[in-house]
Amino acid sequence: METVTVSPKFQVVIPLSIRKELDLQPGTKLHVFRHDDRVEFMPIRRTKGMRGFLKGIDTSIEREDDRL
């Protein structure tokens, strides 16, 4: 787990390991959420950039008889 410090201007630096894992680049926009007592950041991805991210997902699920 990484630890960061909030600056006097309320800025934080995202640790290098996380920036690499999420492929964050300068100018990347992030959604900011408050969830109970924590803050979460989620990169905003363009729909075009998400193409194929579900490739290989298992879609074989049991369906009820009245469903197609």
PyMOL Python script that loads the backbone (N, CA, C, O; Angstrom):
from pymol import cmd

cmd.read_pdbstr("""\
ATOM      1  N   MET A   1       0.854  -1.170   0.000  1.00  0.00           N
ATOM      2  CA  MET A   1       0.000   0.000   0.000  1.00  0.00           C
ATOM      3  C   MET A   1       0.902   1.235   0.000  1.00  0.00           C
ATOM      4  O   MET A   1       1.868   1.321   0.758  1.00  0.00           O
ATOM      5  N   GLU A   2       0.570   2.160  -0.845  1.00  0.00           N
ATOM      6  CA  GLU A   2       1.327   3.406  -0.965  1.00  0.00           C
ATOM      7  C   GLU A   2       0.727   4.465  -0.046  1.00  0.00           C
ATOM      8  O   GLU A   2      -0.467   4.439   0.249  1.00  0.00           O
ATOM      9  N   THR A   3       1.563   5.392   0.400  1.00  0.00           N
ATOM     10  CA  THR A   3       1.102   6.506   1.220  1.00  0.00           C
ATOM     11  C   THR A   3       1.487   7.807   0.534  1.00  0.00           C
ATOM     12  O   THR A   3       2.609   7.952   0.049  1.00  0.00           O
ATOM     13  N   VAL A   4       0.554   8.752   0.495  1.00  0.00           N
ATOM     14  CA  VAL A   4       0.826  10.071  -0.083  1.00  0.00           C
ATOM     15  C   VAL A   4       0.440  11.130   0.939  1.00  0.00           C
ATOM     16  O   VAL A   4      -0.274  10.853   1.903  1.00  0.00           O
ATOM     17  N   THR A   5       0.919  12.338   0.716  1.00  0.00           N
ATOM     18  CA  THR A   5       0.626  13.458   1.608  1.00  0.00           C
ATOM     19  C   THR A   5      -0.123  14.532   0.835  1.00  0.00           C
ATOM     20  O   THR A   5       0.240  14.851  -0.296  1.00  0.00           O
ATOM     21  N   VAL A   6      -1.150  15.083   1.429  1.00  0.00           N
ATOM     22  CA  VAL A   6      -1.891  16.179   0.814  1.00  0.00           C
ATOM     23  C   VAL A   6      -1.089  17.462   1.036  1.00  0.00           C
ATOM     24  O   VAL A   6      -0.722  17.790   2.164  1.00  0.00           O
ATOM     25  N   SER A   7      -0.823  18.185  -0.060  1.00  0.00           N
ATOM     26  CA  SER A   7      -0.046  19.424   0.023  1.00  0.00           C
ATOM     27  C   SER A   7      -0.919  20.561   0.553  1.00  0.00           C
ATOM     28  O   SER A   7      -2.135  20.404   0.673  1.00  0.00           O
ATOM     29  N   PRO A   8      -0.304  21.708   0.872  1.00  0.00           N
ATOM     30  CA  PRO A   8      -1.104  22.860   1.315  1.00  0.00           C
ATOM     31  C   PRO A   8      -2.135  23.315   0.271  1.00  0.00           C
ATOM     32  O   PRO A   8      -3.124  23.965   0.608  1.00  0.00           O
ATOM     33  N   LYS A   9      -1.888  22.963  -1.000  1.00  0.00           N
ATOM     34  CA  LYS A   9      -2.844  23.300  -2.064  1.00  0.00           C
ATOM     35  C   LYS A   9      -3.817  22.150  -2.316  1.00  0.00           C
ATOM     36  O   LYS A   9      -4.534  22.153  -3.317  1.00  0.00           O
ATOM     37  N   PHE A  10      -3.846  21.165  -1.413  1.00  0.00           N
ATOM     38  CA  PHE A  10      -4.721  19.985  -1.500  1.00  0.00           C
ATOM     39  C   PHE A  10      -4.393  19.121  -2.717  1.00  0.00           C
ATOM     40  O   PHE A  10      -5.293  18.523  -3.307  1.00  0.00           O
ATOM     41  N   GLN A  11      -3.137  19.048  -3.094  1.00  0.00           N
ATOM     42  CA  GLN A  11      -2.686  18.211  -4.198  1.00  0.00           C
ATOM     43  C   GLN A  11      -2.036  16.957  -3.645  1.00  0.00           C
ATOM     44  O   GLN A  11      -1.462  16.966  -2.557  1.00  0.00           O
ATOM     45  N   VAL A  12      -2.134  15.865  -4.418  1.00  0.00           N
ATOM     46  CA  VAL A  12      -1.437  14.625  -4.077  1.00  0.00           C
ATOM     47  C   VAL A  12      -0.701  14.140  -5.320  1.00  0.00           C
ATOM     48  O   VAL A  12      -1.119  14.415  -6.445  1.00  0.00           O
ATOM     49  N   VAL A  13       0.391  13.419  -5.109  1.00  0.00           N
ATOM     50  CA  VAL A  13       1.133  12.819  -6.209  1.00  0.00           C
ATOM     51  C   VAL A  13       0.789  11.338  -6.236  1.00  0.00           C
ATOM     52  O   VAL A  13       0.928  10.642  -5.231  1.00  0.00           O
ATOM     53  N   ILE A  14       0.342  10.863  -7.389  1.00  0.00           N
ATOM     54  CA  ILE A  14       0.030   9.439  -7.539  1.00  0.00           C
ATOM     55  C   ILE A  14       1.355   8.709  -7.678  1.00  0.00           C
ATOM     56  O   ILE A  14       2.154   9.050  -8.551  1.00  0.00           O
ATOM     57  N   PRO A  15       1.607   7.713  -6.839  1.00  0.00           N
ATOM     58  CA  PRO A  15       2.887   7.008  -6.875  1.00  0.00           C
ATOM     59  C   PRO A  15       3.184   6.410  -8.260  1.00  0.00           C
ATOM     60  O   PRO A  15       2.278   5.986  -8.977  1.00  0.00           O
ATOM     61  N   LEU A  16       4.465   6.388  -8.610  1.00  0.00           N
ATOM     62  CA  LEU A  16       4.916   5.916  -9.915  1.00  0.00           C
ATOM     63  C   LEU A  16       4.411   4.505 -10.221  1.00  0.00           C
ATOM     64  O   LEU A  16       3.985   4.232 -11.344  1.00  0.00           O
ATOM     65  N   SER A  17       4.454   3.611  -9.235  1.00  0.00           N
ATOM     66  CA  SER A  17       4.021   2.230  -9.494  1.00  0.00           C
ATOM     67  C   SER A  17       2.552   2.190  -9.932  1.00  0.00           C
ATOM     68  O   SER A  17       2.194   1.410 -10.815  1.00  0.00           O
ATOM     69  N   ILE A  18       1.715   3.007  -9.334  1.00  0.00           N
ATOM     70  CA  ILE A  18       0.293   3.040  -9.694  1.00  0.00           C
ATOM     71  C   ILE A  18       0.105   3.710 -11.051  1.00  0.00           C
ATOM     72  O   ILE A  18      -0.711   3.261 -11.856  1.00  0.00           O
ATOM     73  N   ARG A  19       0.862   4.791 -11.311  1.00  0.00           N
ATOM     74  CA  ARG A  19       0.776   5.458 -12.621  1.00  0.00           C
ATOM     75  C   ARG A  19       1.136   4.495 -13.733  1.00  0.00           C
ATOM     76  O   ARG A  19       0.503   4.501 -14.789  1.00  0.00           O
ATOM     77  N   LYS A  20       2.152   3.664 -13.508  1.00  0.00           N
ATOM     78  CA  LYS A  20       2.556   2.690 -14.534  1.00  0.00           C
ATOM     79  C   LYS A  20       1.499   1.608 -14.710  1.00  0.00           C
ATOM     80  O   LYS A  20       1.145   1.261 -15.836  1.00  0.00           O
ATOM     81  N   GLU A  21       0.997   1.077 -13.602  1.00  0.00           N
ATOM     82  CA  GLU A  21      -0.006   0.009 -13.674  1.00  0.00           C
ATOM     83  C   GLU A  21      -1.261   0.461 -14.416  1.00  0.00           C
ATOM     84  O   GLU A  21      -1.847  -0.313 -15.173  1.00  0.00           O
ATOM     85  N   LEU A  22      -1.674   1.708 -14.203  1.00  0.00           N
ATOM     86  CA  LEU A  22      -2.895   2.225 -14.826  1.00  0.00           C
ATOM     87  C   LEU A  22      -2.616   2.979 -16.117  1.00  0.00           C
ATOM     88  O   LEU A  22      -3.538   3.491 -16.753  1.00  0.00           O
ATOM     89  N   ASP A  23      -1.350   3.048 -16.505  1.00  0.00           N
ATOM     90  CA  ASP A  23      -0.931   3.772 -17.713  1.00  0.00           C
ATOM     91  C   ASP A  23      -1.459   5.208 -17.700  1.00  0.00           C
ATOM     92  O   ASP A  23      -2.010   5.684 -18.692  1.00  0.00           O
ATOM     93  N   LEU A  24      -1.287   5.887 -16.571  1.00  0.00           N
ATOM     94  CA  LEU A  24      -1.717   7.280 -16.454  1.00  0.00           C
ATOM     95  C   LEU A  24      -0.664   8.180 -17.082  1.00  0.00           C
ATOM     96  O   LEU A  24       0.533   8.008 -16.851  1.00  0.00           O
ATOM     97  N   GLN A  25      -1.114   9.125 -17.864  1.00  0.00           N
ATOM     98  CA  GLN A  25      -0.241  10.084 -18.543  1.00  0.00           C
ATOM     99  C   GLN A  25      -0.608  11.485 -18.078  1.00  0.00           C
ATOM    100  O   GLN A  25      -1.718  11.699 -17.590  1.00  0.00           O
ATOM    101  N   PRO A  26       0.310  12.451 -18.221  1.00  0.00           N
ATOM    102  CA  PRO A  26      -0.050  13.829 -17.888  1.00  0.00           C
ATOM    103  C   PRO A  26      -1.288  14.254 -18.684  1.00  0.00           C
ATOM    104  O   PRO A  26      -1.373  14.011 -19.887  1.00  0.00           O
ATOM    105  N   GLY A  27      -2.225  14.879 -18.016  1.00  0.00           N
ATOM    106  CA  GLY A  27      -3.452  15.319 -18.665  1.00  0.00           C
ATOM    107  C   GLY A  27      -4.597  14.327 -18.564  1.00  0.00           C
ATOM    108  O   GLY A  27      -5.723  14.642 -18.951  1.00  0.00           O
ATOM    109  N   THR A  28      -4.326  13.126 -18.046  1.00  0.00           N
ATOM    110  CA  THR A  28      -5.399  12.145 -17.871  1.00  0.00           C
ATOM    111  C   THR A  28      -6.425  12.693 -16.896  1.00  0.00           C
ATOM    112  O   THR A  28      -6.071  13.198 -15.831  1.00  0.00           O
ATOM    113  N   LYS A  29      -7.685  12.593 -17.257  1.00  0.00           N
ATOM    114  CA  LYS A  29      -8.759  13.066 -16.386  1.00  0.00           C
ATOM    115  C   LYS A  29      -9.211  11.915 -15.489  1.00  0.00           C
ATOM    116  O   LYS A  29      -9.233  10.756 -15.905  1.00  0.00           O
ATOM    117  N   LEU A  30      -9.569  12.255 -14.257  1.00  0.00           N
ATOM    118  CA  LEU A  30      -9.990  11.265 -13.277  1.00  0.00           C
ATOM    119  C   LEU A  30     -11.332  11.663 -12.685  1.00  0.00           C
ATOM    120  O   LEU A  30     -11.576  12.838 -12.414  1.00  0.00           O
ATOM    121  N   HIS A  31     -12.201  10.675 -12.486  1.00  0.00           N
ATOM    122  CA  HIS A  31     -13.411  10.888 -11.682  1.00  0.00           C
ATOM    123  C   HIS A  31     -12.965  10.799 -10.233  1.00  0.00           C
ATOM    124  O   HIS A  31     -12.112   9.979  -9.894  1.00  0.00           O
ATOM    125  N   VAL A  32     -13.536  11.637  -9.375  1.00  0.00           N
ATOM    126  CA  VAL A  32     -13.211  11.605  -7.954  1.00  0.00           C
ATOM    127  C   VAL A  32     -14.502  11.308  -7.201  1.00  0.00           C
ATOM    128  O   VAL A  32     -15.504  12.007  -7.354  1.00  0.00           O
ATOM    129  N   PHE A  33     -14.458  10.263  -6.388  1.00  0.00           N
ATOM    130  CA  PHE A  33     -15.630   9.828  -5.635  1.00  0.00           C
ATOM    131  C   PHE A  33     -15.340   9.863  -4.145  1.00  0.00           C
ATOM    132  O   PHE A  33     -14.223   9.571  -3.718  1.00  0.00           O
ATOM    133  N   ARG A  34     -16.318  10.211  -3.372  1.00  0.00           N
ATOM    134  CA  ARG A  34     -16.248  10.049  -1.927  1.00  0.00           C
ATOM    135  C   ARG A  34     -17.049   8.799  -1.599  1.00  0.00           C
ATOM    136  O   ARG A  34     -18.217   8.693  -1.971  1.00  0.00           O
ATOM    137  N   HIS A  35     -16.439   7.870  -0.917  1.00  0.00           N
ATOM    138  CA  HIS A  35     -17.107   6.630  -0.529  1.00  0.00           C
ATOM    139  C   HIS A  35     -16.900   6.462   0.970  1.00  0.00           C
ATOM    140  O   HIS A  35     -15.820   6.077   1.417  1.00  0.00           O
ATOM    141  N   ASP A  36     -17.937   6.752   1.736  1.00  0.00           N
ATOM    142  CA  ASP A  36     -17.857   6.753   3.204  1.00  0.00           C
ATOM    143  C   ASP A  36     -16.731   7.679   3.655  1.00  0.00           C
ATOM    144  O   ASP A  36     -16.815   8.894   3.475  1.00  0.00           O
ATOM    145  N   ASP A  37     -15.672   7.105   4.244  1.00  0.00           N
ATOM    146  CA  ASP A  37     -14.594   7.944   4.778  1.00  0.00           C
ATOM    147  C   ASP A  37     -13.335   7.902   3.911  1.00  0.00           C
ATOM    148  O   ASP A  37     -12.230   8.107   4.413  1.00  0.00           O
ATOM    149  N   ARG A  38     -13.496   7.638   2.613  1.00  0.00           N
ATOM    150  CA  ARG A  38     -12.325   7.593   1.738  1.00  0.00           C
ATOM    151  C   ARG A  38     -12.607   8.300   0.412  1.00  0.00           C
ATOM    152  O   ARG A  38     -13.758   8.564   0.065  1.00  0.00           O
ATOM    153  N   VAL A  39     -11.540   8.597  -0.313  1.00  0.00           N
ATOM    154  CA  VAL A  39     -11.619   9.241  -1.612  1.00  0.00           C
ATOM    155  C   VAL A  39     -11.083   8.253  -2.641  1.00  0.00           C
ATOM    156  O   VAL A  39     -10.026   7.656  -2.437  1.00  0.00           O
ATOM    157  N   GLU A  40     -11.808   8.077  -3.749  1.00  0.00           N
ATOM    158  CA  GLU A  40     -11.373   7.171  -4.803  1.00  0.00           C
ATOM    159  C   GLU A  40     -11.239   7.932  -6.109  1.00  0.00           C
ATOM    160  O   GLU A  40     -12.050   8.801  -6.426  1.00  0.00           O
ATOM    161  N   PHE A  41     -10.203   7.593  -6.859  1.00  0.00           N
ATOM    162  CA  PHE A  41      -9.968   8.184  -8.169  1.00  0.00           C
ATOM    163  C   PHE A  41     -10.139   7.101  -9.220  1.00  0.00           C
ATOM    164  O   PHE A  41      -9.640   5.988  -9.057  1.00  0.00           O
ATOM    165  N   MET A  42     -10.845   7.425 -10.301  1.00  0.00           N
ATOM    166  CA  MET A  42     -11.035   6.454 -11.375  1.00  0.00           C
ATOM    167  C   MET A  42     -10.754   7.150 -12.710  1.00  0.00           C
ATOM    168  O   MET A  42     -11.393   8.149 -13.040  1.00  0.00           O
ATOM    169  N   PRO A  43      -9.793   6.617 -13.477  1.00  0.00           N
ATOM    170  CA  PRO A  43      -9.485   7.239 -14.764  1.00  0.00           C
ATOM    171  C   PRO A  43     -10.700   7.237 -15.683  1.00  0.00           C
ATOM    172  O   PRO A  43     -11.447   6.260 -15.746  1.00  0.00           O
ATOM    173  N   ILE A  44     -10.882   8.343 -16.390  1.00  0.00           N
ATOM    174  CA  ILE A  44     -11.946   8.432 -17.385  1.00  0.00           C
ATOM    175  C   ILE A  44     -11.377   7.874 -18.678  1.00  0.00           C
ATOM    176  O   ILE A  44     -10.429   8.431 -19.232  1.00  0.00           O
ATOM    177  N   ARG A  45     -11.942   6.793 -19.155  1.00  0.00           N
ATOM    178  CA  ARG A  45     -11.475   6.159 -20.381  1.00  0.00           C
ATOM    179  C   ARG A  45     -12.466   6.439 -21.487  1.00  0.00           C
ATOM    180  O   ARG A  45     -13.677   6.368 -21.279  1.00  0.00           O
ATOM    181  N   ARG A  46     -11.960   6.754 -22.649  1.00  0.00           N
ATOM    182  CA  ARG A  46     -12.834   6.948 -23.802  1.00  0.00           C
ATOM    183  C   ARG A  46     -13.405   5.596 -24.204  1.00  0.00           C
ATOM    184  O   ARG A  46     -12.731   4.573 -24.085  1.00  0.00           O
ATOM    185  N   THR A  47     -14.625   5.590 -24.670  1.00  0.00           N
ATOM    186  CA  THR A  47     -15.282   4.349 -25.073  1.00  0.00           C
ATOM    187  C   THR A  47     -14.460   3.639 -26.134  1.00  0.00           C
ATOM    188  O   THR A  47     -14.329   2.416 -26.100  1.00  0.00           O
ATOM    189  N   LYS A  48     -13.913   4.385 -27.064  1.00  0.00           N
ATOM    190  CA  LYS A  48     -13.111   3.799 -28.135  1.00  0.00           C
ATOM    191  C   LYS A  48     -11.889   3.066 -27.563  1.00  0.00           C
ATOM    192  O   LYS A  48     -11.496   2.021 -28.080  1.00  0.00           O
ATOM    193  N   GLY A  49     -11.301   3.601 -26.518  1.00  0.00           N
ATOM    194  CA  GLY A  49     -10.139   2.985 -25.906  1.00  0.00           C
ATOM    195  C   GLY A  49     -10.458   1.732 -25.124  1.00  0.00           C
ATOM    196  O   GLY A  49      -9.556   0.953 -24.812  1.00  0.00           O
ATOM    197  N   MET A  50     -11.727   1.519 -24.798  1.00  0.00           N
ATOM    198  CA  MET A  50     -12.130   0.346 -24.027  1.00  0.00           C
ATOM    199  C   MET A  50     -12.504  -0.828 -24.927  1.00  0.00           C
ATOM    200  O   MET A  50     -12.827  -1.909 -24.434  1.00  0.00           O
ATOM    201  N   ARG A  51     -12.464  -0.628 -26.212  1.00  0.00           N
ATOM    202  CA  ARG A  51     -12.848  -1.670 -27.154  1.00  0.00           C
ATOM    203  C   ARG A  51     -12.053  -2.953 -26.896  1.00  0.00           C
ATOM    204  O   ARG A  51     -10.823  -2.940 -26.851  1.00  0.00           O
ATOM    205  N   GLY A  52     -12.780  -4.058 -26.729  1.00  0.00           N
ATOM    206  CA  GLY A  52     -12.161  -5.361 -26.547  1.00  0.00           C
ATOM    207  C   GLY A  52     -11.725  -5.687 -25.136  1.00  0.00           C
ATOM    208  O   GLY A  52     -11.132  -6.744 -24.920  1.00  0.00           O
ATOM    209  N   PHE A  53     -11.991  -4.824 -24.159  1.00  0.00           N
ATOM    210  CA  PHE A  53     -11.501  -5.107 -22.812  1.00  0.00           C
ATOM    211  C   PHE A  53     -12.219  -6.281 -22.150  1.00  0.00           C
ATOM    212  O   PHE A  53     -11.737  -6.803 -21.145  1.00  0.00           O
ATOM    213  N   LEU A  54     -13.360  -6.706 -22.693  1.00  0.00           N
ATOM    214  CA  LEU A  54     -14.068  -7.868 -22.154  1.00  0.00           C
ATOM    215  C   LEU A  54     -13.793  -9.141 -22.949  1.00  0.00           C
ATOM    216  O   LEU A  54     -14.433 -10.168 -22.721  1.00  0.00           O
ATOM    217  N   LYS A  55     -12.848  -9.078 -23.876  1.00  0.00           N
ATOM    218  CA  LYS A  55     -12.534 -10.236 -24.702  1.00  0.00           C
ATOM    219  C   LYS A  55     -12.162 -11.423 -23.811  1.00  0.00           C
ATOM    220  O   LYS A  55     -11.340 -11.308 -22.902  1.00  0.00           O
ATOM    221  N   GLY A  56     -12.785 -12.553 -24.096  1.00  0.00           N
ATOM    222  CA  GLY A  56     -12.488 -13.764 -23.349  1.00  0.00           C
ATOM    223  C   GLY A  56     -13.308 -13.942 -22.083  1.00  0.00           C
ATOM    224  O   GLY A  56     -13.123 -14.929 -21.371  1.00  0.00           O
ATOM    225  N   ILE A  57     -14.211 -13.015 -21.783  1.00  0.00           N
ATOM    226  CA  ILE A  57     -15.028 -13.141 -20.583  1.00  0.00           C
ATOM    227  C   ILE A  57     -16.003 -14.313 -20.751  1.00  0.00           C
ATOM    228  O   ILE A  57     -16.540 -14.536 -21.836  1.00  0.00           O
ATOM    229  N   ASP A  58     -16.219 -15.045 -19.678  1.00  0.00           N
ATOM    230  CA  ASP A  58     -17.121 -16.194 -19.712  1.00  0.00           C
ATOM    231  C   ASP A  58     -18.565 -15.710 -19.679  1.00  0.00           C
ATOM    232  O   ASP A  58     -19.011 -15.154 -18.676  1.00  0.00           O
ATOM    233  N   THR A  59     -19.292 -15.917 -20.762  1.00  0.00           N
ATOM    234  CA  THR A  59     -20.686 -15.483 -20.839  1.00  0.00           C
ATOM    235  C   THR A  59     -21.665 -16.650 -20.718  1.00  0.00           C
ATOM    236  O   THR A  59     -22.867 -16.478 -20.919  1.00  0.00           O
ATOM    237  N   SER A  60     -21.156 -17.821 -20.396  1.00  0.00           N
ATOM    238  CA  SER A  60     -22.034 -18.974 -20.258  1.00  0.00           C
ATOM    239  C   SER A  60     -22.625 -18.997 -18.848  1.00  0.00           C
ATOM    240  O   SER A  60     -21.977 -19.420 -17.890  1.00  0.00           O
ATOM    241  N   ILE A  61     -23.856 -18.535 -18.749  1.00  0.00           N
ATOM    242  CA  ILE A  61     -24.546 -18.518 -17.467  1.00  0.00           C
ATOM    243  C   ILE A  61     -25.859 -19.270 -17.616  1.00  0.00           C
ATOM    244  O   ILE A  61     -26.404 -19.369 -18.715  1.00  0.00           O
ATOM    245  N   GLU A  62     -26.360 -19.794 -16.519  1.00  0.00           N
ATOM    246  CA  GLU A  62     -27.642 -20.471 -16.548  1.00  0.00           C
ATOM    247  C   GLU A  62     -28.746 -19.461 -16.723  1.00  0.00           C
ATOM    248  O   GLU A  62     -28.785 -18.450 -16.023  1.00  0.00           O
ATOM    249  N   ARG A  63     -29.633 -19.719 -17.638  1.00  0.00           N
ATOM    250  CA  ARG A  63     -30.743 -18.805 -17.875  1.00  0.00           C
ATOM    251  C   ARG A  63     -32.043 -19.494 -17.472  1.00  0.00           C
ATOM    252  O   ARG A  63     -32.165 -20.717 -17.521  1.00  0.00           O
ATOM    253  N   GLU A  64     -32.997 -18.676 -17.076  1.00  0.00           N
ATOM    254  CA  GLU A  64     -34.308 -19.218 -16.743  1.00  0.00           C
ATOM    255  C   GLU A  64     -34.992 -19.638 -18.028  1.00  0.00           C
ATOM    256  O   GLU A  64     -34.699 -19.100 -19.096  1.00  0.00           O
ATOM    257  N   ASP A  65     -35.916 -20.611 -17.930  1.00  0.00           N
ATOM    258  CA  ASP A  65     -36.576 -21.166 -19.114  1.00  0.00           C
ATOM    259  C   ASP A  65     -37.324 -20.124 -19.933  1.00  0.00           C
ATOM    260  O   ASP A  65     -37.424 -20.247 -21.153  1.00  0.00           O
ATOM    261  N   ASP A  66     -37.845 -19.105 -19.272  1.00  0.00           N
ATOM    262  CA  ASP A  66     -38.624 -18.105 -20.012  1.00  0.00           C
ATOM    263  C   ASP A  66     -37.733 -16.996 -20.612  1.00  0.00           C
ATOM    264  O   ASP A  66     -38.253 -16.018 -21.150  1.00  0.00           O
ATOM    265  N   ARG A  67     -36.427 -17.137 -20.528  1.00  0.00           N
ATOM    266  CA  ARG A  67     -35.497 -16.151 -21.096  1.00  0.00           C
ATOM    267  C   ARG A  67     -34.780 -16.760 -22.297  1.00  0.00           C
ATOM    268  O   ARG A  67     -34.574 -17.971 -22.367  1.00  0.00           O
ATOM    269  N   LEU A  68     -34.414 -15.915 -23.217  1.00  0.00           N
ATOM    270  CA  LEU A  68     -33.701 -16.393 -24.414  1.00  0.00           C
ATOM    271  C   LEU A  68     -32.245 -16.589 -24.134  1.00  0.00           C
ATOM    272  O   LEU A  68     -31.494 -16.986 -25.024  1.00  0.00           O
TER     273      LEU A  68
END
""", "prot")
cmd.dss("prot")
cmd.show_as("cartoon", "prot")
cmd.util.cbc("prot")
cmd.orient("prot")
